[in-house]
Amino acid sequence: MTAFNAIVKLTLRNALRSHIFQLLLALLVLCAVALPMTVSGSGEGARAYIQIALKYSLGTVGFILALSTVWIASLVMTQDVESYQLHMVVAKPVSRIKIFLAKYLSVVLLHAVLLLLAGITIFAVVLYRFGKNDFPAEERQRIENEVLVGRRVYFPKPPDMEKLTREALAQQLEEMKKAGRGRVTADAAEMEKDIRNGLSEEMLRQRSEVLFRKFGEWEYENLPKNMKNPIYLRYRLYVGKVDTEAQRNTTGWWVGYFEEKKQSIGNGKEIEQAVPVAEEDFTRTWRPLSPAPEQNYAGEFHEKVLPASVIDREGKVNVRYINIDNAQDKVYFQTIDGPKLLIKVTGFTGNFVRGLLVILLMLMVYAGISCCAAAAFSMPTSIFTVLSYMFLGSVAPLVMTTSQLADPSKYTGYWIGKVAMLIVAPLQEFEISQKIAGGELVEFSYLGSLFWQYYLLRALPFILLGLWLFWKRELGLVIRK
């Protein structure tokens, strides 16, 4: 371990002397301190100011650290080879595997410390500005409930396509038999495929498009029962078209499906203990969630407080949005934007730390990939290779996004993106600033999924490949120019 520790110390020392690293460090300090201190918001109130400060500072810090990781990993892996220092090290009883792992650990350790310092700075500056500014009491309460918090996200229940397909197919076959077409068995498989595709398009349209004087409905399951804290409904809608440009105010009304118990006759407690509660002992009604229709500016996120009583006995919630737009336009909801329910689970500190762990995991992934590339190539080639890998990870999901096509699997671009996603670690998968700024809980299951998919299945094979390449690399072929 003495040799291992010595390599770690020397690697850290060489990294700190790099002028590019010093420049990136200056940018990191600027982003961690200046951005939260100088951002002024978007004119939407104090909540938007805190959200923008968190989103910009965390997002920029993560991006700068990712670039620094690629640079430093390539530097420390190639510098000793190209300067002939490694030739003397390997002449001693020091394993190349130990050298590779020491350098990898050095890169991760260095950037973990920088991430910790930057995270502490952002956390302290944001809370300082929040405490110092003279926000109204109602706005401060809203920030604490919607931004400086960790809330679990519940997405709407998707439609049961199998059940809908079976029912539609059975109905169509029955109508064909009544019309005198008895031999329909041979066409059933093709009919089922057509019905499934048609239903998928129709359900997608119904879940995203709300016509004038019609409603969109969403159902949520597995919510905690007997809650006392309020529930938050987060959504973004578009009016006329799904485009953030040229949006305007639109009018709508949110309603919820409430389940209430009927009044008991006599001593209710004794009756409840002796007789199981029956379905007929409850009434279910749709009730407005606000005294009057609400004005919402389309294209922006909104949050609405729901009473805990909207959750029924089975932990379900049903809500509807009634479109009463003044211009009688359609209203659109994108699945990725909600509507979704949020319930507080932890405070801001715990959620912020989880967000930093996501960024650290990203640095571990790119450090391993960079060390692998540097074990085989020169420093410029290594940096270019890893940056190309990062770029491929950014565009691969876009190549697969062919929703305008009837059957994307028939197109070459879809399969190219599909194969690319098996080996790349997209930078956007580690984008955590939006969650933190929106007060959404960074689940441990989400962390575990990232660790499994992108460290164990993507980065670890690259690290093992880098170990093998470094072990087999012929140092005598390195010639100083």
Residue, then its C-alpha position, 0 to 999 in steps of 0.5 A: m500500500t505504500a507504493f499505491n499511496a505514493i502514486v496517488k499523491l504524485t498523481l494529485r500533485n501533477a494534476l493540481r499543476s495543470h494550467i487547464f485544471q487551474l482554469l477549470l477550477a477557477l470556473l468552478v469557483l465562479c459557478a458555485v459562488a457567483l451564479p447563486m449570488t447574482v442570478s435574479g430570477s425570471g420575474e415569476g417570484a421568489r420561488a423561480y429565483i431559488q429554482i433558477a439559482l439551484k438549476y444553473s449552479l448545479g448544472t454548470v458545476g456538474f458539466i465543468l467537473a465532467l470536462s475536468t475529469v476527462w482532461i485530468a484522467s487523460l493527463v495523468m494516464t499519459q503524462d508519465v508514459e510520454s515523459y518516460q517517468l513510468h518506465m522507471v516505475v514499472a522497472k520496480p516491483v510495482s504492478r501496472i494494475k496497481i498503477f492504473l487503479a491508483k491513477y483512477l482513484s486519484v482522479v475520482l478522489l480529486h473531483a469528489v473533493l471539488l464536488l463536495l466543496a462546490g456543493i457546500t458552497i452552493f448550499a450555503v449561498v442559496l440558503y443565505r440568499f433565501g434567509k437574507n431576502d425579505f420575501p413575503a411570509e406566504e412566498r417563503q412558505r411556498i419555497e419551503n414546501e415546493v423547492l427546499v424539500g424532497r418530495r416523492v413523485y407519483f406518475p399517472k397510471p398508464p392505460d391497460m392496453e392488453k385489456l383494451t385490445r382484447e375488449a375491442l377485438a372481441q367487440q369487432l369480431e362479434e359485429m363481424k359475425k352478426a354481419g354474416r362474416g363467420r370465417v374471421t379466425a384467420d384475420a384475427a391476428e392481423m386485426e388485433k395488431d391493427i387494433r393495438n396500433g390504433l388504440s395506442e395512437e388513440m390513447l396517446r392522443q386522449r392523454s395529451e389532448v384536451l378539447f374545449r369543454k372536454f376533460g383529461e383524466w389521470e389516475y394515481e396508485n399506491l399513495p400513502k393513506n391517512m396523510k395529514n400533509p398536503i399533496y402537490l399537483r405539478y403540471r405544465l400545459y400548452v394551448g393551441k400547440v406543443d411549443t414554448e413560444a407564443q403561449r398565453n393564459t388559458t382557463g381551466w378547472w381541476v376537479g378531484y374524485f373524493e370518497e366520503k363515508k356516510q354518517s353512521i347511525g348510533n355508536g359508529k365506532e362499535i358498529e365499525q368494529a363489529v361489521p366490516v365496512a361495505e362499499e355502499d357505506f361510501t359516497r364518491t363525487w367529483r368536486p372542484l379543487s378550487p372555488a372558481p376556474e383558474q388562469n394558467y400561463a401555458g408553457e410554464f410549470h405550475e403547482k397546485v395544492l390538493p387536500a389529503s382527503v383526495i386519496d381514497r381507502e385504496g391509496k388512489v387519486n383521480v383528477r380531471y382537468i376541464n378545458i374552458d379556454n376563452a378562445q376555445d383552443k385545445v390544451y395539451f399535456q406532455t407525459i414527461d411534464g405530468p401532471k404528477l403528484l408530489i409528497k414530502v419525504t425528506g428535507f432539502t439537505g438530504n435531497f441535496v446530498r443525494g443529488l451530489l451523489v448522482i454527480l459523483l457517480m457520473l464522475m466515476v463513470y467518465a473517469g473510468i472511461s477516460c482512463c481506459a482511452a488514455a491507456a491505449f492512446s495519446m493524450p489528445t486522442s484520448i480526450f477526443t475519443v471520450l468527448s466523442y463518446m459523450f457526444l454519442g451519448s447525447v445524440a443516441p436518444l434523439v436518433m431513437t426519437t422517431s415518434q412521427l413514424a408509424d413503426p420506428s423499428k423499421y428504420t435504420g436510425y432507430w436500431i443505430g440508436k438502440v445499439a449505441m444506447l447499450i454502450v454509452a452513458p448519456l450525460q443527460e441521464f445524470e442531470i439532477s439539477q432539474k429534480i433538485a430545483g423542483g423539490e423532487l426526491v432523488e430516490f435511492s432506487y434511482l441511484g441504484s439504477l444509475f449505478w447498475q446501468y452506467y457504472l457496472l454495465r458500462a464503465l466497469p467493462f471499460i475499466l477492465l479493458g483499460l487495465w488489460l490495455f495498460w498491462k499489455r502496452e509496450l512502453g518501448l514504442v513510446i518515442r519522444k518527439 
